[in-house]
Amino acid sequence: MRDILYLDYAAATPVDPRVRETVEPFFHERFGNPSSLHAMGEEASHAVQQAREIVAQFLQCRPDEILFTSGATESNNLAILGYARANQDKGKHIITTAIEHHSVLYAARALIDEGFDVTELPVSSEGLVDPAQLTDALRNDTILVSIGYANNEIGTIQPIREIHHALAKRKIFFHTDAVQAAGALTLDTGKLGVDALSLTSSKMYGPKGVGVLYVKKGTVLLPLMYGGGQQRGMRSGTEHVAGIVGFARALEISQQEKEHESQRLTSMRDRIIIELQRTFANMKVNGSREHRLPNNINVVLPGLDGEALVIYASQAGLMFSTGSACSTVEQDPSHVLRAIGRSEEEANSSIRITLGRTTKEQDIPRIIATLKDIAATLNVKR
């Protein structure tokens, strides 16, 4: 295999060396249980609390509004299932969108068996939610709205603040999956107007297996896990101290560097899209061109099978994806691409390239040349 060029940062990121250096002592020197009363336990407890304070600083919230989880799937499930079950006496109507991550969609749909009614809002051809359409969907028994901040497949950024304004007068609980937004957009919960926000470390150069759920103080949730009562009884289980410390350090770095990195990635993203348009005359961009994550390139290459392209590209050392890499069972065309109006054929001809910290300008010619060569190999008319 040729030298690897990794282009799947929306799926997973490598651990930043600065994060690895920070967490390494917690695997073999500072390995105490935060619930233990002895000195090593106190040291671990202090490390968790310090990490909680760092996260709260960047989310502009109180430290006691931060829950550490195993990742975004648990955070999203806890926000949706936990809130709905605890507040069903207020109503049983939930609103989300047709392009949410499966950890949101499937959690909401699971509540249907418990007597809840779920509305999945349509989106525009660019993947954008219309706040007016959301307002029209509200009912007297609506208790929860969950809309992702930025889509993991097509990179479209939602008007979260406008959505908040549509909900504010009704005081409806508003959750957002902000997993893809961490390195590019503000996470200030006050400015966003959200009541709950999910993050995961693995998408921002931190360790896998740790996430965060911000929950506004005063919110009542039913826990998903029961045990020793850690984290105020909201998320029992011995805290993953190394992961938590790594999460905080990764968030700190991503927020400090986001402006420069966003500008750099946006420039490369736009250049790659232009070069793809020159190479593939019928290429279409999936998602919004204006309201888009800096690192996201999701395109239709007509006549080209996306899975075949990924396999051939992998053999040439380029690692990207056909869409979301978070499902091992989904065999149908991307629900996100279908929701924005792509045909089944177009969805199957789409690829997602996501850039990251190791991507360089000099990588662009290789990306374009490799795709061009594969298309020729597959006898695709460009």
N, C-alpha and C positions, 0 to 999 in steps of 0.2 A: 504493500500500500504506500502511496505517496505521502508526503508530509500532510498531516491532518490539519484541515482548516475548519474549525468548529463554528457553525452558524445556526445554532439551535438554543440560544440563550433564553428564549421564552419558556423552554422546557426545563432546563437546569443550568446552573452556573457553577464554575469551579470555586472552591473556597479561596478567598483572597489570602495571600501570604500573611498579611497583617492580622487577619482574623485567626488564621491557624496559629500564629505565634501567641495570640491572646488566650486561646482556649487550651493550648497544649498542657499547661500545668494542671488543669482540672481533670485530666485523664489518669494521672498517676501520683501527683503530689497533694492536690487540694480536692480530693475525691469524696469528702464527707457528705453525709445526708443532711440536707437543710433542716430536717425536723429533729435532729439529734441535739441534745443539750450541751454536749461537750464542746471543746474549743474548735475542733475541726467542723462540727456541725454548724456552729455559729459563724465560722468563716464562710462556709457554703451559703448559709442563709443571707449573709451580708452581700455576697457576690450576686445573688438573685435579686436582692432589693436594689442594689446599685444598678443592675441592668434594667430593672423595671423603671427606675428614675430616668435613665438615659432614653429609653423608649418613649416615656411620657413627655420628655422635653421636646422630642421631634414631632410628636403627635399633638402637642399643646393641650395636654390633658392631665388629670391627676394620676399619680402612680398607682393608686388603688383602683383605677379604672382599666388596668392592664391585666389580662389573663394570658399566661403562657400555655400553649397547646402543642400538639404534635405536628401541626402544619395547617395549611389553609383549608383542607377538607374538614378537619375537626372544627376549626374556627367557624367556617360557614355553617356547618351542621349545628353547632352549639347556638349560634345566633338565631337561626331559623327555627329549629325544633325547640330549643330552650325557651325562646320568647313565646312562640305560638302556644305551647302547652301550658306555660305559666299564666298566660293572659287570655285564654279562650273564653273566659266569662265576658270579655269585652267585645268579642266578635270572632268570626271564624273565616274571614276573607283575607287572602294573601295575594299580593301582586308582585310579579317578577317579570322578566323579559324572555323572549324566545331564544336569545343568544347567550344566556348565562352559562358559566362553567357547570359541568354536571354535578359538582358538589353542592351547588345551589339548586339547580333544577330538580334533581332527584330527591333532595331533602324536602323541597316544597311539595313535590308530587307524593311523597310518602305520607304527608299529612292528609291527603284526600281520604285515605283509608280510616282516618281518625275523625272524619266528619267535616274537614275544612274544604273550602272552595278556593281554587287557585286560578288566577288570571295571568296568562303569559302574554305580555304586550308584544305586538309586532314592532319592527323597527324599519327605518327607511332603507333604501338601497345602499346607503353608506354605513348602515348599522347603528344609526342614531335613534335614541328614544325621543319622542315628542312629548314635552312636559304637559301640553294641553291634552293630549290623548291619555296621559296618565291621570290627569284631573278628571276626565270624563269617566275613567274606569273606577274611581273611588266610590265606595259605598258606605253606608252608615256602620256596617260591620267590618270594614277594613281595619286591620290592626297592624299589619306589617307590609313594608315594601322593601324588596331587596334587588338592587340594580348595581351591576359591576361598574367600577370606576373606569377601567380600560379593558377592552376585550383581549383575551389571551390568543385568539386566532388571527383576527384581522386588525388588531391594534387601535380600534376606534375608541376615542375618549368621550365619555358621556358628560352632559352638562349637569354635573352633580349638584352644584349650588342652585341652579334653576329648579331642579327636581325637589330639592329641600324646600324652596319657597312654595312649591305646589302642595307640599304636605304640612307645612308649618302650622297653618291655622287649624288643621284637624288634629294636630299632635299625634300623628301616626308614626310608629317606630320605623326608622329608616336605617337600613344596613347596606353597606357596600363592600364588595370584594375588591380590595385595592392591591392585590398581589402583583399585578404587572405594572402598577404605577409607582412603586417604591423608589426606583432610581431616576425617575423623570419628572414627577409631579409633586405638588404640595401634599403633605399628609396632615396638615393642620385641621383637626377635627372640628374646631370652632368655625373656621372659614368654610369648610365643606358643609357643615350643618348636619352631620350624620350622628346617629345614636349608637352605631356599632360599625366597626371597620376591621376587616380581616387582612392579615399579612402572613407571609411565609419567608423563612430565611433562605431557602434553596433557590429563590429567584433573584437574590441580591448578594450573591457571593459569600453566603454564610453556610453553615452546616445544614444538611438535610435532617428532617425529623423534628423541627421546632418551628412554631408559629406564634402568632399573637392574635388575640381578639380584644379590641378596645370595646368596652361597654360603658355607656354613660351612667354616671352614678345615679342611683335610685331605680335603675332598671331591674325588674324581677325576671330571672331566668330559672328554669329547671335544669339541673345538671344532667349531662349524658353519662357521666361516670361517677360511681360512688366508691368510697373507700376511707382513707385516712383524713379526709376533710381539708386537704391542702387548698391553698388559694381561696380562702373564705368559704370552702365547701363547694365552690363552683366548678373546680376541676381537680378532683382527687388524683393522687398518684405522686410518687416521689419526683420532684422537679429534675429535669434534665439540665443540670447546672452548666456543664460545658456548652451544651447547645444554646442555652439562654444567654450566657455570656457572649457566645459567638454571634447570636442574633443581634444583640445590642451593638456590638462592634461593627458588624456588617451594615446595620442601619445607619450608624453614625458616619461611616465612610461614604455610603451611597448618597446620603443627604448633603454632605459637605462637598461632594464632587459632582452633584447632579447637573448643575448649570453648564459647566465646561463639557462634561461627558454628553449631555443632551445635544449641545451644539455640534459636537464632533460627529455623533451618530446620525443626526439629522442630515448633515452634509453628505455623508456616505450613503445613507438611505436614498436620498433624492438622486444621487448620481447613478446608483445601481438601477433604480427604476427607469431612468432615462436611457441607460445603456440596454436594458432589457427591451424597452420599446423600440429601439433601433434594430435590435437583433430579431425580435419576434413581433412582426407587424400587427398581429391580431391580439397581442397581449392585453389583458384587462387587470386593473388594480382592484382588489377586494378591500372594501372599507373606505373610510373617509380619507381624502388626500390632505385636507386641512386639519381636521381634529384627529391626529394620529400619533401614536407613540413614536419617539425618535428612532427606535431600532427595528421597527416592524415593516417587513416587505411581504405581502401576501398577494400573489398574482395568479391569474388563469393563463396557462399556456395552451391554447386550443390545439387539440389533436395529440397531445402528449399525456400519457398516463402518469399521474403524480407519483404513484408508488414505484413504478418502474424508474422514473427519474431519480427518486431518492436512493434506490438501490444502486443504480449505475453511478450516481454522484458519490455515494459512499465508497465505492470501489476506487474512485479517483481521489479520495481523501477529503471530499466536501461533506460535512455533516449538517443537514437541515431536515425539515419535516414536511409532511403533507398537510399538517394542521395541528390540532392539539395532540400533545404527547402524553396526556394524562389519562387516557382510557385504553385498556387492554382488551375490551370486549366489543367496542363500537365498530361494526363493520359497514354500516350505512354511510353515505356521503355526509360530510360535516353538517350538523344541524345549524351551525352559524351561517355557513355559506348558502344553505337552502333558505334560511330566514331572510337573507338580504336579496333573494330573488335569483340566485344562480341555479341553473339547471343541474340535474344530476351529472350530466357529462362535464359541465364546467367545474363543478365541485370536485370531480375526480381528476380534473386536469389542473388543479391548483396546488401550489407549493407555498410553504411559509419559510422565509429566511429571516432570522432575527440576529442582529449584530450585538457585539458586546465589547468589553474592555480590551480584549486581545485582537479585535478586528482592526486592520490597518487599511489605509488608502491603497497601498500597493497590492492588496488582496483582490481588489475589484476586477482587474483584467483576468485573473485566474477564474473568478466566479463566472464571468460572462463567457469566457472561452470554453470552460468545462460544460456549461449548459448548451452552448452552441454545438460542441462536438457530440454530446449525447443526443441532441435532436437529430443531427445528421446520421448518427448510428442507428437511430430508430426510424430513419426515413421520414421524418416529420417535415412537412412543408412549412417554413417559417413565413 
